[in-house]
Amino acid sequence: MRRKTHRQPADTESFSRMLGTYGLKQTPQRMAVHRAMLKLIHADADTVYDAVVAEGACRIARSSVYNILSSLADTGIYARRYSSNGKVMFDINAWRHIHLYDTANHEFVDIDAPDLLEEVQAFLKGHRFRGYRIDDLDIQILCRPTKKKLL
């Protein structure tokens, strides 16, 4: 099973170094997208675009935001998440972790549960699934807000 190990680049300097590791240039557009993602954590390209435009640090096309996010996910700096409303969400936290997925609002929330991940990995190690090889593990717990949260 492939292990994702990238912690989110917490500042622009570490993000810049990580870009260099993958042969990507530090551009004003990439830096603006990363600053937006540091605030958003999980977001689709449209939401990131709106945040970058609101910041006003650089000019960028909506398609460029999507391309930047996709290239960062392709390298493993970010991760992709898929929502039930058909939108591709990007996750700044590319290491293996569990998500709550709010099916009413189409939002992801990170859950820190390394013990649960270890238990699932141990279970999977001891089992074979005929005709399949497990490439990775991505646990999403579907939920909806309680009435208290809606208030």
N, C-alpha and C positions, 0 to 999 in steps of 0.2 A: 504494500500500500504506500503510495507516494505521500510524503509528509510535507505540508506547507509550514514554513518556519518564519516567514517575514513578519516582523512586528511592524506596526504602522510607523512610517517615518514621522516622528513627532514634531520635527521642525523642518524648515526649508533647507537648512544646511545638510541634514542627514538625507533628506529626499534628493537633493542635488547629487550627493555621493552615490546614492542608490541608482539614480539615472545613469551615471557614468559607468557603473558596474555592468549595465545592460547595453551600453553603447548608445544611449539616448542623450540628446543634447538638452541642456537646461535652457528652456525658452521662457519668455514672459507668460505665454499661454499655458504651458505645463505648470509653471509655478502658481499661476492664478487658479487653475483647476485644483491643484493640491491644497492650496489655502482654503478653498471652498469645501473640499472633502474633509479637511481636518475639523471643520465645524459641523458638517452634515453626517459623517461616518458612513451612512448608507444612503444612496441617492441614485435617481435615474439621471440621464444626461440632461433632460430639460430643466430639472431642478438645479443641477450644477451650473448650467448655462445662465439661469436667472441669477444665481448667487455671484457668478463671475461678472456679469454685466452690472449688477448692483454695486459691486466693489469698485468698478470703474478703473482698475489698474491697467487694463489692456483691451484692445479690440479683438474680438474673436467671433467666429461664425459658430452657429449651433452645431453644424456638422463637425467642426474641428473639436469641439468639446467631446462629442461622441467618439471621434477617432482617438483622441488623447486617452480617454478613459479605457477604450478597448485595447490600446497598445499597452497601457499600464496593467491591465488584467491579463493580457497575453504573456507578459513577462513574469507575472506573479507578484508584482508590487502591490496591486489591488486584486480583489477577487470579484467574480460575478455571482449574483444571486438572482433567482428568477421568481417573480411574483405571480400570483394567480390571475392578475389582471393583464398579463401578457407583457409587462414592462420588464426590461433588463435593469436590475439595480446593481450598482457598483458598491463594493465594500472596501473601505480603506484598511481593514484588518484582514490580512490574507493568511493568517495562520489558522490552523484547524480549531474551530470553536463552535458552540451550539447557538442557534438563533431561536427566539420566539418570533413567529410571523403572525402579525395582526391581520387577519383575513378581512376585517371590516375596513381598515384604513390603509392596507397594503404597506405596512411598515415593518422593518426588521429591528430587533433589539438583541444585542449580544448578551449571552448568558455565560458566566464563568463557571464551568462545571467539569474540570479536568478529570475528576474521578469517574464521572459517567462516561466520558470519552474513552478512558482506559478500559472500563468494563466492556464497552461495545467492541473495542478493538480486540480485546482478549477473546470475546465470544466469537468474533469473525475469524480469528486466527485458527481456531479449533474446528471450523466448519468449511466445507467445500460446497460450491454451488455448481453443479454439473453444467458445463457449457459457458461458464462465466468466470472472469477474473476481476476481483475488486481493485479498482484503480485508486479510489480515494473514499473518504468518509465525509459526508455533509449532512448534519442533523438539523432539521427544521421542525420546530414544534408549533403546530397550528393553534392559534388562540384568537380570542376576540376580547375587546375591552369589557370590563365589568361595568355595571351601572354607576358605581362610584367613580370610575375613571372618566366616564362620559360627562360627569357634572363639572 
